[in-house]
């Protein structure tokens, strides 16, 4: 099947990159409602309307819905659970 969607910066089709797994780990570059570590719980949409829903690791009921583009922005999100610098930590 040919890719009919925009290309990711690695030249791969975004639709093919959508192979994100439930429970995949993500770290926010800045605290979001006091939390930085999240896991993927839902995803949906197509093309520019694509979105993901992330749940806080420490507070699973706290969820964020982000566009696919936001999640791919390395200044906002990093794949995996990245260490939090001590000066940015709230002691958790």
Beta strands, then each sheet from edge to edge (+ up, - down):
strand 1: 25-32
strand 2: 35-44
strand 3: 51-56
strand 4: 63-67
strand 5: 77-79
sheet 1: 4+ 3- 2+ 1- 5+
end
